Amino acid sequence: MPRETFKPLLCVVFLCSVLGSAHAADAPKKRAIALDDLARIVRVGPPVVSPDGQWVAYTATQVDTKEDKNQSHLWMVNWNGSVRLQLTYGKEGASAPKFSPDGKYISFLSSRPGPAKGSQVWVMDRRGGEPQQLTAVTDQEIEGYLWSPDSQKLLLTLHPKAEPDAEEGKPPAPPKPIVIDRYHFKEDIQGYLRDDAWDALYLYDLGTKKTEKLTTAKNVNEENASWSPDGAWIGFVSNQDTDPDRSNNTDVFVVAAKPGSAPRKLTSWNGPDGGRLAWSPDSKSIAFTQGAELKLLEYSQAKPAVVTLDGKVSYPAATLDRSVSQPSYSPDGHLSYLVSDDRSEYPAEVELAGNDARRALTEPGTVASWDAAAGHTAVLYTNDTAIGEVYALENGALRKLTTHNDALMAELNLVPTEGIEFQSKDGADAHGLLTKPADWKPGSPVPMILFIHGGPNGQDAHSFDFLRQFVAAHGYAELNVNYRGSSGRGQDYAKAIAADWGHKEVIDLLAGVDKAVAMGVADPNRLAVTGWSYGGILTDYTIASDPRFKAAISGAGVAAPMSFYGVDQYILQYDNELGPPWKNAELYLKLSYPFLEADKRIHTPTLFMGGTSDMNVPILGGEQMYQALKSLGVPTELVVYPGQFHGFTRPSFIRDRYERWLAWWDKYLKPAPAAATTAEVKK
């Protein structure tokens, strides 16, 4: 059952060059990574380049162990990296930094105390001074905002509040029943979706302080808005089918930048057109991404596309069979995207009227986000041994701008991750990543964890992964396999598992294990399998297909898809990929073999985990499998995390999960030595 890609706090931030010119003999002795380092890692946010290209703003997030929460603040670094400034402080934090187009101000979202409660847009003079609250939106939540090109207006994306704010000095009003009349009625984090729960665009005039709805559209989501460089138009993405809940048919729309304007649809593909929008410098066309048809909803590989204001669509780099995102135009009209390609993600310039895509960064790694202005491009970059930091991308090379994790990285003995390739038993070519303990020696197999990524439409990539380093520090190897269904290998590779879950993916995963064993890295008698989300689902499928695993941990998984129809957020996928259960019951039963055949197939001690507030893959899936194994007498345990969604946010719970993972693996892969016999004691 395809689920959002998730590997908790694994691909967090990035590293730095460290030791200078000191002699090796004088260098401090490095140590293995430890759980306490989770709270020391600084997660650097996406870069935002100033209009003149001389500064880069970003957020830096770190764990506050006393408050048991993450704390984000706004920072700024100049283009040569010589000046780094922290701009915000306080417990409320800051997010979504932006420069005003005139370059005078920096804005951000924060719920810090001010004239209006809740998260508001704040602004500060770039030269310094106290931030001032700019907006006063009280009846809705601000989901996002953009400056107009003339710096006179803000474009706000607003979402209705579930409950009105309590008046000061009065207790909150008692909750009301949630009345639902929607096909798609629940979503993780958002919870139950009311009939008025739509994102809409509003214009906020900085002079008059007046907020007015931009478009005449009702009961549709308006997302990913982008202002044309000339300020005349606003592009956005919306599904405006008769019942938008029943399709993935988003389109690119354009509307005049005036309150109450009627939007005009530019695209017509019966599937997803959208993603992040990028206007051409002449304001005559918009770059976007186009996905696959509805039946391939969870396996869609986004391709580059451009539409003109009169609705003519073209396809740059037409033969590029890789998923792309985050389009960006250069001032001279060259178009680039981020490309997800076989364990890396990099910027590439696409040929507007041809097939080519020219990779702008050749070294393995992951560019998670990027921004450009005035000919300067900043990227958020990570690789296997580098926590994420902001870099300048210049002529195909990286120059580091931020150093938030340098001190920590200088202490740590980090191990490399190598790419491996192998053939599955049905002849398919699969790729993966293998991380060995620091003290591994050829001819000395070690216990190994097969950790399965979620999605399935995601990939394990060359990026900093706390778990890989953590397990290596404890004597384990970790194997990651980009099984069929993953991204980075093209549309056919991704769609190969549609309506056929737990089959080809398992074949690929087991082939990866065989490869690690044949390499002499993995001890065939000490193997464990673990995953979260679709990785948890595949953990259930894997232990029901192969008995050799001595331990398993299934997080946020499900092994009986029929029991999740109408329970999770994936109703579109059920109806269009599998069909409703009353029409295709045999397929649902076939896909439920870990649960329905648990008595014949599963003997592996398995730990199940999940959050009580997860509506992506509700904990019901783990509860069912836990109960099945408990009834059968197979060693099992269930760990429930109160108030957590699909992706955990409470730092103490994230740490607890690592501790329990390690304890479960140690229990079954590293048993304590047997007690010495009397004869051995006498010796």
NORFENBEL-V727102 format. One record per pair of residues at least 24 apart in sequence whose C-alpha atoms are under 6 Angstrom apart, sorted by sequence separation. I is the first residue (numbers start at 1). J is the second residue. D is the distance in whole Angstrom. If there is no record, write none. Layout:
BEGIN
i: [I I]
j: [J J]
d: [D D]
END
This chain:
BEGIN
i: [39 54 55 233 248 284 285 528 530 532 533 54 232 284 483 562 459 448 450 457 458 459 447 448 449 450 451 456 457 458 607 609 611 13 448 456 457 605 606 607 608 609 610 611 612 613 12 13 603 605 607 609 611 612 613 614 560 612 613 614 317 559 611 316 317 611 316 361 437 559 316 319 360 436 506 559 237 316 317 318 317 437 317 437 502 159 317 437 158 436 158 435 157 435 157 216 434 156 214 215 266 434 156 213 214 215 216 433 155 212 215 433 568 569 101 155 432 568 50 154 278 432 101 154 276 278 432 544 153 228 431 51 153 224 153 541 551 553 555 152 229 550 551 552 553 554 555 556 228 551 553 555 544 544 184 556 558 557 557 448 445 447 445 446 447 387 443 445 446 384 386 445 451 456 499 383 384 385 447 448 449 450 451 452 454 455 499 383 384 447 449 451 454 382 383 454 149 382 453 452 424 424 365 366 365 344 343 344 343 526 342 341 342 340 299 322 322 321 301 299 299 295 295 53 81 53 51 52 46 48 49 53 49 44 14 15 14 15 14 15 13 14 13 14 33 32 30 31 32 30 31 187 30 186 15 16 18 188 188 187 188 32 6 5 5 4 3 2 5 11 2 11 10 10 10 3 3 2 69 69 68]
j: [63 78 79 257 272 308 309 552 554 556 557 79 257 309 508 588 486 476 478 485 486 487 476 477 478 479 480 485 486 487 636 638 640 43 478 486 487 635 636 637 638 639 640 641 642 643 43 44 634 636 638 640 642 643 644 645 592 644 645 646 350 592 644 350 351 645 351 396 472 594 352 355 396 472 542 595 274 353 354 355 355 475 356 476 541 199 357 477 199 477 200 477 200 478 201 260 478 201 259 260 311 479 202 259 260 261 262 479 202 259 262 480 615 616 149 203 480 616 99 203 327 481 151 204 326 328 482 594 204 279 482 103 205 276 206 594 604 606 608 206 283 604 605 606 607 608 609 610 283 606 608 610 601 602 245 617 621 621 622 522 520 522 521 522 523 464 520 522 523 462 464 523 529 534 577 462 463 464 526 527 528 529 530 531 533 534 578 463 464 527 529 531 534 463 464 535 231 464 535 535 508 511 462 463 463 461 461 462 462 669 488 488 489 488 457 488 490 490 491 494 495 576 577 373 401 374 373 374 369 371 372 376 373 389 382 386 386 387 387 388 387 388 388 389 412 412 411 412 413 412 413 569 413 569 405 406 410 614 615 615 616 473 454 454 455 455 455 455 458 464 456 465 465 466 467 533 534 534 650 651 651]
d: [5 6 5 5 6 6 6 5 6 6 5 5 6 6 5 6 6 5 6 6 5 6 5 5 5 5 6 6 5 5 5 6 6 5 6 5 5 5 5 5 5 5 5 5 5 5 6 6 6 6 6 6 6 6 5 4 5 6 5 5 5 5 5 6 5 6 5 5 4 6 4 5 5 6 6 5 6 6 6 5 4 5 5 6 5 5 6 6 6 4 5 5 6 5 5 5 6 6 4 5 5 5 5 6 5 5 6 6 6 6 6 5 5 6 6 5 5 6 6 6 6 4 6 5 6 6 6 5 6 6 6 6 5 6 5 6 6 5 6 6 6 6 5 5 5 5 5 5 5 6 6 6 5 5 5 6 4 6 6 5 5 6 5 5 5 5 6 5 5 5 6 5 6 6 6 5 5 6 5 5 5 5 5 5 5 6 6 4 5 6 6 5 4 5 5 5 6 6 5 5 5 5 5 6 6 5 4 6 6 5 4 4 6 5 6 6 5 5 6 5 5 5 5 5 5 5 6 6 6 6 6 6 6 6 5 3 5 4 2 6 4 2 3 5 6 6 5 5 5 5 5 5 5 6 6 5 6 6 4 6 5 6 5 4 4 4 5 5 6 5 5 5 4 5 6 6 5 6 6 6 6]
END
